[in-house]
Amino acid sequence: MFDSILVVCAGNICRSPTAEYVLKSKLAGKSIKVSSAGLTALEGKPADATAKQIAAVHGITMDEHQGRQLTASLVAQNSVILVMEHRHLTDLCSRYPEARGKTFLLGKWLGDKEVPDPYRQSLEAFQHVYALIDSACSAWQKYL
């Protein structure tokens, strides 16, 4: 069984924190630690205001989030790593070959669907991304 999940995107202010907090909500009551990081993180930055707004509409608070950079230590500490795009998978595994075999697309169970980056885009783009993340997290629930 998995005891820890790391969700990774680029900047760690939109997609991965949203997925982190959605997964935490869906896995409440299970002893699975969920965290997030970025391949090119905006370290110390809060979650994007629009991402926070959309999450709040769904009862999820991301106020505590601070962006952080992906490290070898984080890769080693987590039993599953979920990424947003195929290029994240390639980049992460080339930087950290030890991540192969435990790194998957968040949208794996949705036909390997990628989650596009809504950063600096419309409210509708963020709503679309939230819906994708929520569906992907629901699909992962039965495997975690």
Residue pairs with C-beta under 8 A, 6 or more apart in sequence:
2 32
2 79
2 80
2 144
3 31
3 32
3 33
3 79
4 32
4 33
4 34
4 35
4 77
4 78
4 79
4 80
5 23
5 32
5 33
5 34
5 35
5 78
5 79
5 80
5 81
5 82
5 144
6 35
6 36
6 37
6 70
6 74
6 75
6 77
6 78
6 80
6 81
6 82
7 16
7 17
7 19
7 20
7 23
7 34
7 35
7 36
7 37
7 81
7 82
7 83
7 106
8 16
8 36
8 37
8 38
8 39
8 70
8 81
8 82
8 83
8 84
8 88
8 92
9 15
9 16
9 19
9 36
9 38
9 39
9 83
9 84
9 85
9 88
9 115
9 117
10 38
10 39
10 40
10 41
10 84
10 88
10 117
11 38
11 40
11 41
11 42
11 45
11 67
11 119
12 36
12 37
12 38
12 41
12 42
12 45
12 67
12 68
12 69
13 38
13 42
13 45
13 46
13 47
13 48
13 51
13 65
13 67
13 119
14 47
14 48
14 51
14 117
14 118
14 119
14 126
14 129
15 51
15 84
15 115
15 117
15 118
15 129
15 133
16 36
16 37
16 38
16 84
17 36
17 47
17 51
17 62
17 65
17 67
18 47
18 51
18 54
18 55
18 62
18 129
18 130
18 133
19 36
19 82
19 84
19 106
19 115
19 133
19 136
19 137
20 34
20 35
20 36
20 65
21 55
21 60
21 61
21 62
21 65
22 55
22 58
22 60
22 133
22 134
22 137
23 34
23 137
23 140
24 34
25 59
25 60
26 137
26 138
26 141
27 34
27 141
27 144
30 144
32 144
35 74
35 78
36 65
36 68
37 68
37 69
37 70
37 71
37 74
38 67
38 68
38 69
38 70
39 70
39 88
39 91
39 92
39 95
41 67
41 68
41 69
41 70
42 67
43 66
43 67
43 68
43 69
44 66
44 67
44 68
45 66
45 67
46 52
46 62
46 63
46 65
46 66
46 67
47 55
47 62
47 63
47 65
48 119
48 126
50 118
50 123
50 126
51 62
51 118
51 126
51 130
52 61
52 62
52 63
53 126
54 123
54 126
54 127
54 130
55 61
55 62
55 130
58 130
58 134
70 92
70 95
70 96
72 96
72 98
75 81
75 92
75 96
75 98
75 99
76 98
78 102
79 102
80 102
80 103
80 104
80 144
81 92
81 99
81 102
81 103
81 104
82 103
82 104
82 105
82 106
82 140
83 89
83 92
83 103
83 104
83 105
83 106
84 105
84 106
84 107
84 114
84 115
84 116
84 117
85 105
85 114
85 115
85 116
86 105
86 112
86 114
89 103
89 104
89 105
92 99
92 103
93 99
93 100
93 103
105 112
105 113
105 114
106 115
106 133
106 136
106 137
106 140
107 113
107 114
107 115
107 132
107 136
108 136
108 139
108 140
109 136
109 139
109 140
109 143
110 132
110 135
110 136
110 139
113 132
113 136
115 129
115 132
115 133
115 136
116 125
116 128
116 129
117 129
118 125
118 126
118 128
118 129
